[in-house]
Amino acid sequence: MVEELVQLLQQLNNTESDELMPDLMTEEAPPDQDELTSELMARFKYAENWRKQYDERAIDWYKLYVGYVEKKTPGRSNLHIPRTYEEIDALRARFVKSFVAQRPYVDFIPRISPSMNPEDIADLERRAEIASRLVDYQLDLNNFTAVFYDFVTSVLVFPAGIMGVGWRYEEKKVTRKEPIQIPVINPMTGLPEIDWNKTRPLINPQTGQPFIDPRTMQPIPDPRGKIHFVLQTVGERIVQRPEVTYDDNEIVNIDYFDFFPDPSGRDIDSCRFVFHRERLTRDQIEQKLQKLNEAGFGYVYPIDWDELDNAGDEEEGRFERISSVGLFPETSDGNFNDKSKKLYSVLNYWEDTKYGLIVNSKLVYWGSNLYWRHSKKPFVVRSFEPLPGEFYGLSAVQIIEHLQHELNTHRNQRIDNVSLILNRMFKARRDADLDPAELVSRPHGVIWVEQMDDIDPIIFPDVTASSYTEEGILKQDMENALAVPSVVRGVDSARRETATEVVTKTSNASLRFDVKIMLFEALGFKRLAMLMDLNNQQFIDGTRLIRLVGEDGVEEWRQINQWEIIGEFDYRPAGSNVDPAANKEVRRQQLLNLYQIQKAAPSPYIKEEELVKALIHSFDLRTPEKFLRTDEEVQAMQMQQLQQMMAMQQMAQARQMAQAQQIQQQEDQPQIPPPIQGQGVPHPEEKPSPKQAMMLQQMLGGGVW
């Protein structure tokens, strides 16, 4: 076995490096910094100018979502009806619930090749399960529910939602309290006590017993191993040491206004390049450049921070969006005397094979794509309604934009109509001596006139009845456009509906929503799982302890190594295509029907315990596990039932044996011939006389009657 391992190591050492590690350094010398900076900034302007045509529309949709009214007419109603938010919130809840309701969030399916034997297939399936649980654990570390909530919001409001998937390695000086421990001294020998539970003794090869030290009469420690002493705590101290606080996948929701795709791209993979803008402090930039330099995949250019301070700042789009809704964004970086806290605008330039870092319009790093395992741009981009051949699709707000404006107009006109009816306008003669303040409606008010025709009210007709009808039609149009009827949003319908109508609307809405979920899985969630999985295969080294969460929510800790997650997998999100909110009652009824069928006619092909688990989980219970017996409890109950059955069988067998013995005893007794009737023996039904009794006693040989 040892010889085979030595041969394997020799083969690995003799293998050429380009077979083990991709050649990420293709350029012998770094390119000219100024020329490359000009080229990359020209591409950025090219992408920014193309995207501006979407920015104004995105700002308008953002205003509808937050309910901002830009132009207010004095003296008139200027309300915004939050119908857009209501529709968006219903869609967002359905999307988020569909993907985060079940654990693990995504299942890994191993890719099986015809050349694999059953052992290889079983090993790959085990790796797929471990890799899936690892990604599930990392999604929890990233607070996935909150990040995905923001991502879905961007998808529904803006032309596209963008999520970044990268690897973050972070070291910090951590201050902890730890005990002060010293070895326990043996009072007999004056030497430290050795912990023999952890220390290996030196073994005599002839006897197989440990060597004994004649001075201490204890075993001699093996010098090839580590000696562990018995420790005692004598105090505590505060220590500060650097520790790795994060070394896992990182997912972040990227603002639409901070992402600039290639104008000629149809999707993220077909884009020749993309830019991602962010704001980082000087300290963060220096740490990032240090890690890039240690990776050795590119070139770090010398940095003149004074020059960067005077360079231009590209952070404008996000500020424009915030200021468009009446807020005043802060453009300064705060009053920090420490220059390491100063903020800089950072542009991350990505290609499938290249990466560049630009700080305040100056290139400071250029090299290969760090994520060589997947060699893709590390982003997930998704639109609510994709358009063929276009990078940006339709947002949900865009679809109902004009309906929202019409709804606002109808509601404000109705309020204005009611206001004019309650607070009337008047016609007055020019020469009439009237005080305009007297024309204001007030309780018990009196207007003094010289003649009755000095003033005359203007009558406005009441048109609110037709306005209510128009508003109902508008709301119905918005529901139809986004497939979110009132029953799905959890509100009462504007009119009375039959059960058949409710079921039909729910079914039709679920059908349309199913297609949206399938597109979300294919274009978004699967790519997220793929990027995270391949990042794990690239960056994880050694062993680590992770928390695994099963389908029933039970958590356990497990130690894995880097080789247990290597493989080629397909990815299947655990979320169902069917909306859980709209079909929860239907699913529960189906499970009840199936359980009743199984009880009426038990089938050996149905796992009844799994059916009961699914039925319990279909109810809105906070902790459904407490209603289910564990496997150990079920085994104990089955063992108890088996013991009771065996005891009952033993009792039945003992009863049968007792009856058999009684019958045998009766058969072994001598048979007395029956007496002849009429010879002094009484009839069985007659009571014998004293004389007959004495004669019968003499015939039977005495005894007492």
PEJO-V410440 format. One record per pair of residues at least 6 apart in sequence whose ideal C-beta (glycine too) atoms are under 6 Angstrom apart, sorted by sequence separation. I is the first residue (numbers start at 1). J is the second residue. D is the distance in Angstrom with one decimal. If there is no record, write none. Layout:
# PEJO-V410440
I;J;D
I;J;D
This chain:
# PEJO-V410440
72;78;4.3
155;161;3.6
221;227;4.9
265;271;3.2
369;375;6.0
387;393;4.7
428;434;5.6
449;455;5.8
479;485;5.1
549;555;5.3
675;681;3.8
682;688;4.3
154;161;3.5
186;193;5.3
203;210;5.9
204;211;5.6
213;220;5.2
293;300;4.8
322;329;4.5
349;356;3.8
357;364;5.4
371;378;5.8
386;393;4.3
486;493;4.5
617;624;5.2
357;365;3.9
385;393;5.0
547;555;5.7
548;556;5.3
598;606;5.4
616;624;4.8
697;705;5.8
69;78;5.3
112;121;5.9
183;192;3.7
184;193;4.5
201;210;3.8
202;211;4.9
210;219;3.8
211;220;4.4
262;271;3.9
333;342;5.5
385;394;3.9
438;447;4.9
151;161;4.9
261;271;5.1
262;272;4.8
319;329;4.5
333;343;3.8
356;366;4.9
383;393;3.0
547;557;5.6
548;558;5.4
598;608;5.9
682;692;5.4
69;80;5.1
262;273;5.3
289;300;5.2
347;358;4.0
384;395;5.4
616;627;5.5
151;163;5.0
355;367;6.0
384;396;4.9
545;557;5.8
680;692;5.9
693;705;5.2
67;80;4.5
261;274;5.0
346;359;5.6
426;439;5.5
110;124;4.1
355;369;5.2
545;559;5.2
67;82;5.4
110;125;5.5
260;275;4.0
344;359;5.2
345;360;5.7
487;502;5.4
680;695;5.1
344;360;5.4
353;369;5.3
543;559;5.7
595;611;5.8
259;276;5.9
110;128;4.5
201;219;3.8
202;220;4.6
423;441;5.1
543;561;4.6
65;84;5.9
258;277;4.2
487;506;5.6
64;84;4.8
108;128;4.0
202;222;4.6
485;505;4.5
595;615;5.9
488;509;5.5
541;562;5.3
199;221;5.4
200;222;4.6
432;454;3.9
472;494;5.3
540;562;5.0
108;131;5.2
352;375;5.5
591;614;5.7
108;132;4.1
352;376;5.9
485;509;5.6
591;615;4.5
107;132;5.7
200;225;4.4
429;454;5.4
483;509;4.5
189;216;4.7
350;377;4.6
428;455;4.8
591;618;5.7
104;132;5.5
199;227;5.4
199;228;4.9
426;455;5.2
427;456;4.6
483;512;4.1
536;565;5.6
537;566;5.7
198;228;3.9
315;345;4.7
483;513;6.0
588;618;4.2
105;136;5.6
314;345;4.8
426;457;5.5
587;618;5.9
104;136;3.8
313;345;4.6
195;228;4.4
424;457;4.8
425;458;4.5
105;139;5.6
195;230;4.9
192;229;4.8
193;230;4.1
421;460;5.6
420;460;4.7
530;571;5.9
529;571;4.0
100;145;5.2
526;571;4.7
183;229;3.9
184;230;4.5
417;463;5.7
184;232;5.2
525;573;4.7
311;360;3.8
312;361;5.0
181;231;4.1
311;361;5.0
414;464;5.2
308;359;5.7
311;362;5.7
181;233;5.4
182;234;5.8
308;360;4.6
521;573;5.0
96;149;5.6
414;467;4.3
179;233;4.5
180;234;5.4
308;362;5.9
180;235;4.2
96;152;5.9
95;152;4.8
179;236;5.3
180;237;5.6
283;340;4.0
410;467;5.6
282;340;4.9
177;236;5.8
518;577;5.8
92;152;5.0
257;317;3.3
281;341;5.4
282;342;5.3
410;470;5.5
517;577;4.8
177;238;5.8
178;239;5.7
257;318;4.8
303;364;5.6
410;471;5.3
281;343;5.9
176;239;6.0
255;318;5.6
301;364;5.4
514;577;4.4
257;321;5.8
279;343;5.0
91;156;5.9
175;240;4.6
300;365;5.4
280;346;5.0
513;579;5.3
173;240;5.4
298;365;5.9
299;366;5.6
407;474;5.0
88;156;5.0
278;346;5.2
298;366;5.6
406;474;5.8
173;242;5.4
174;243;4.6
298;367;1.4
510;579;5.2
277;347;5.6
297;367;4.7
171;242;5.4
297;368;4.7
403;474;5.8
275;347;5.4
276;348;4.3
510;582;5.3
171;244;5.6
172;245;4.9
292;365;5.5
275;349;5.9
403;477;5.6
170;245;5.1
403;478;5.1
170;246;4.1
274;350;5.2
506;582;5.0
168;246;5.5
169;247;5.2
273;351;5.2
400;478;4.9
400;481;5.5
168;250;4.0
399;481;5.2
166;250;5.3
165;251;5.4
396;482;5.9
164;252;4.8
163;253;5.8
164;254;5.2
65;157;5.0
162;254;4.1
488;582;5.3
61;157;5.7
162;259;4.7
158;256;4.1
58;158;5.0
151;253;5.0
154;256;5.9
150;253;4.2
274;377;5.7
147;251;5.6
54;159;5.1
147;253;5.4
141;248;5.8
142;251;4.8
268;377;5.8
138;248;5.0
138;249;4.6
268;379;5.7
268;381;4.7
266;389;5.6
265;391;5.4
261;391;5.4
382;523;5.7
382;524;4.2
380;524;5.4
380;527;5.2
380;528;5.1
378;531;6.0
374;534;4.1
373;534;4.3
373;537;5.6
373;538;3.8
51;260;6.0
48;260;5.7
166;378;5.3
47;260;4.0
50;263;3.9
165;378;5.0
164;379;5.6
162;379;5.9
163;380;4.4
162;381;5.4
160;381;5.4
161;382;5.4
160;383;4.8
155;382;5.4
156;384;5.6
155;384;5.3
44;275;5.4
160;392;5.3
159;392;3.8
159;395;5.9
158;395;5.8
157;395;5.9
156;396;4.3
157;397;5.4
68;325;4.3
66;325;5.8
59;321;5.7
59;324;4.9
33;301;5.0
30;299;3.8
24;297;4.7
249;532;4.7
249;535;5.4
88;396;6.0
40;349;5.6
84;397;5.9
40;356;5.9
41;361;6.0
84;404;5.0
83;407;5.7
37;363;4.1
81;407;5.3
36;363;5.6
81;408;5.7
80;408;5.8
33;363;5.7
81;411;5.4
65;397;5.8
79;411;5.9
64;397;5.5
79;412;5.7
61;395;5.8
77;412;4.0
61;397;4.0
61;398;5.9
54;392;5.9
77;415;4.0
77;416;5.3
64;404;5.4
76;416;5.7
24;368;3.7
24;372;6.0
22;372;5.0
165;531;4.2
167;535;5.2
167;539;5.1
90;484;4.5
87;482;5.3
87;484;5.5
135;532;5.0
90;489;4.3
131;533;5.8
134;536;6.0
137;546;4.7
137;547;5.5
134;546;5.7
133;548;4.4
98;517;5.6
106;529;4.5
130;560;5.7
130;564;5.0
131;565;4.3
130;565;5.8
127;564;5.8
127;567;4.7
128;569;5.4
124;567;5.5
103;549;5.0
111;568;4.4
110;569;5.8
108;569;4.3
109;570;4.2
109;572;5.8
106;571;5.6
107;572;4.7
106;573;5.1
107;574;5.9
105;574;5.8
102;574;4.3
99;575;4.2
98;575;4.3
101;580;5.9
97;580;5.7
94;579;5.2
